[in-house]
Amino acid sequence: MATAAELRNALQETIGRAVVGQQQVIDGLLLAVLVGGHVLLEGVPGTAKTLMARCLAAALDARFTRVQFTPDLLPSDIIGTSVYRADSASFEFRPGPIFTDTLLADEINRAPAKTQAALLEAMEEHQVTNDGRRMPLGERFLVVATQNPIEYEGTYPLPEAQLDRFLLKLEVPLPPGQAEAEMLRRFDRGFDPHDLERAGIRVVIDRERLAAARAEVAAVQVSDVILAYIGQLVTATRMSPDLAMGASPRGSIALLLCGKALAAVRGRAHVVPEDVKDACVPALRHRLIRRPEAEIQGVSEVAAVERAINRVPVPR
């Protein structure tokens, strides 16, 4: 049976056949898959955000649906709608694209708040309610949302309540020089990002391997010292002079889950402080509200997290 560490290597190898220079983002996607969380990818256009989501679904042997969020998108365009059938004089529910395994919410901040809110129940409870009827989405349901950090015209920033439902916010950087040169070589040799099978993307985490890896993560031991450390880190964000609002209790849970997943990926059966600290930036950065004076001083959300957690002594 494959371990979490082996799955990390397999996922890096297979997605790396299509995407270069994004190893940290791929690792973050794996953490979300291992603990059943959702991911917000933030990066400028052309950094392979959509391609990584498609490759991830293919590597998971999962159903994949892409929804392009636009200002005229309605909640029913995502969830589905009830259609009247004259032959039976009844309404029939026609499911929308949310009924899938991996949902790519592309440029999620392009749609207004009421459409963004259509994902709230699905992300939190893995179910959809229509006309009082609850419909489950399955244990492998995963939302991968994307947004552009530099373009604000015609966008609707995600509200804090929705941001809090993402396990991780991952920054997708521009590829370094060598990685971009390798990308160009691949395109020169005929690489087609629309043909993943030809690119060599294969299934590396089927249902059985995923269930085994999740069981391995769940079995990772967490001491009282580590639990106290997580509480101190989250409290530090709430007391930070840079922040008007610190991390929520979901932030504490995210640190716990990501710490356990990181320990498993690193081949350990117990969490150490470094596992938790390494998860702080991607797990907490989107759950904070900076004070206006901190923004004026140029304190980024990443810097605000790092300044807060660095005030907490690391247990030994």
N, C-alpha and C positions, 0 to 999 in steps of 0.2 A: 504494500500500500504506500502511495507516495506521501511524503511529509510536506509540510508547508514550505520548507526550504527548497525541496525539489521542485515544487510547483512554481516557486519564484523563478528559479533558473529556467524552467520550461517556458514560462510566460515571457520572460525577457528575451529568450531566444526566438520564439515564434513571432512576437510582435516586432522584434528588432529586424525581422526580414522586410518589414514595410516601413517602419519608423526608426529614424536614427537620432541619437542625441537626447532622448527623453527617458532615460532609465529611471530617474527619480519619480517621474509621473507614473510610469508603469508600476513601480513599487507601490505607490499610493493607491492606484486602482486595485491592486491585489489585496491590500489591507481592507479596502471597502468590501470586496467580494468575500473575504474570509469572515467578516463579522456582519455582513448583510446591511451595509450602510450605503448612502448615496454620495455622489461626488459632484462638486462644482469645479469645472475647469475654466481658468481665466487666462487668456492670452490673446495676443494680436492675431489678425487673420493670417492664415497660411502656416500655422505652427502644428498642423496635423491633429487638431483636437478631434474632429469628426472621424478621421482615419483611425485614431487610437480606439475610439469607442466601437467602431465597426470591427476592428481586429480583436478587441476584447470579447465581444459577443461571439465571434467566430471561434476563438480559442476556448470559450466556455460551452460551445455547442448550444448556444442560446438563441431564442428568437430575438430578432432585432427590428426596432421600429424607430424611424427618424421623423421628428416633427419640427418643421421650421416655424419658430414662433414669430408672428407678425402682428402689427397693431390691430388687424381685423380678425384675428383668431378668436374663436368663441370657446367657452368651456366644453360645450357639446362636441366640438371638433376634436377634443382630446378624449373625453370620457365615453361619448356615444350618445345616442338619442333614441327615444321611443317613437316608432313609426306606426301610424294607424293602418291596419290591414282590413280592407273592405270585405274580403271574402270570409273572414272569421269574425268581423265586427269587434276586433280587439287590437290592443297595442302590442307591438313586438319591439323588444330592445335590440338595437343594432350596436354592438360594441365598437368603441373607438380604438385608436392606436395605443391607448394606455394598457390594453390587454396584451401584454407581451412579457418577455423576460428582461431585455435591456432596452430602455427607452432613452433615446437621445433627444433632449430638449435643447435644440440648437438655437443659440442666441436668445436665451430665455427672457432676458430683460427687454426684448423688443415687443412683448405682448403686455397689455394692461393688467392691472392687479387682479381683476376678476378671473382672468384666464390663468394667470400664475397660480391663483388660489385653487384651481381645479386639481392641482397636484398634492395639496396638503394632506388630505386623508390617505391618498395612495402611498405617499412617502412615509407617513407615520405608522399606518396600520396595515399596509399591504392589502387594501381592499378599496372598493368603490361602492357607493350607495346611490341607487337610482330608484325613484318612486318607492322608497322605503325598503328596497330589496338590497341586501348586502352581497357583493360578488367578490370573492377572493382573487388576488393576483398571483399567488404562488410564492414559495419561499425564496425563489431566485430573482424576484423582481428587483431591478436596479435602475435608478435614474442617474444618467450622466448628463449634466447640464453644462452649457458653454456660455461664456459672455466675453465681450471685448472690453478691456479695461480703459481704453483711450478714447472711445467714441460714445458720446452722451446724447447727441441730438436724436430725438425720436425714440428715446429709451425710457423704460420704467424701472427704476432700481428696485431690486427685490426687497420686500419688507423684512425686518429682523426676524419675525416669526417663521418665515419661510427659509431664510438663511440658516436658522438654527436647526432645521431638519436635515441639512446636509452634514454627513459625518466629517467630510474633509473638503477644504477648498485648496486646490492645487494650482500653483502658478506654472503655466506652460511657457518656458522661455524660448527665445529665438535660438536656433541651433548654433553651437560654436563653429568656428571656421572649418575644422576637419570634418565635422559631422555634415555640414552643408555641402562640402566637396564630395563626400560619399553619396549624399542624396542626389547630387547632379550626375555622378557616375552611374547610379542606378537608373535614372530617367534616360540617360544617354544609351544605356543598354536595353531600353524598352520596358522599364518598370511601368505598370499601369495600376494606379491606386484603386481603380474600380474593379479589378480582377484579383481578389484576395487569394483565390485558390491557386492561380498561376504564380502569385508572389510567394507562395509557400506557407501561408497561414493555415495551421491545422489545429484540430481539437487537442488540447492538453489538459483540460479540467472538465471531465464529464460529471454527471450527477453524483456518481459513487465517489469519485476522487474529491469532489467538493465537499460532500458530506463528511468524509473522513478527515479532511483538512480542518473543517469547522469544528469537528469533535476534538481534534488535537488542540485547537486554539482554546476551546471552552475548558479543557482540562489543565491549562497552564495555571500554576499556583500564584496567588498574589498575597503577600504578607500584609499584616496590619500596618507595618512601617510604610509600605508602598501606598496603601490606601490613604494613610494620613498625609503622605507627600502629595498625592493627587488633590486632596482637599486643600492643602496649603497653597498649591499652585493656582487653583481656581480662585481661592480667596484673595490671592495677591492681585489678580486681574480686577477684582471688584473694588480693591482699595487703591488701585494705581492712580496717581495724580494725572496720568495721561488720558484716562478713560472716564467717560460719563456713565458707562455701563459695562460691567465685566461679564465674564462667561456665565451661562445659565447652568442648571443642573445637567442638561444634556451635554454640556461641555465636559463635566466630570465623567459622565458615562463614556463619552467618546475617548477620553484619555485612558480610561480603564480598558476599553475594548481594543484600542489601537496598541496599547502597551502589551496586552496579551498576544495580539497578532504579531507584533514585532518580535517578541520573545520567541514565538514558535518559528517564525521565518529565520531567525538567527540561531535556531537549533537548541533553545533552552526550554526547560519545563517550568521555569519560574521567571517572574518579571523583576528586572533590576531598574534602578532609578534612571539609567540612560535610556531605556525603552520608553519610559513616560516622557522624559524631557525631549527626546527626538520627535515625539508626536505632537508637542505643544503647538508649534506654529501652524501646521496644516489643520489641526483639530480645533483651534481656538480663534484664529485670526478673523474669521467671518462672524463670530459671535459677539464682537465688541463694538462699542460706539466710542469713538475718540472725542475728546473735548475740543471745542473750536480752537483754543489756544495751542493745543498740541498739533492740530492740522496746520495752523499758521506757521508753527516752528518746523514743519516738515517731518514730523514723527509719523512714519508709515504704520499701517496695522501690524506688519511684521515686527518692526522696531518696538511697538508698544507691547506686544506679547513678550518679546525677548527681555525688555527692561523689567517687566513685571516678574517673570519667572526667575530672573537672575537675582532677585531680592530674596529668594527662598533658598536656604541652605540645602545642599544635596545630602540625603542621609547616607551613611556609610555602614 
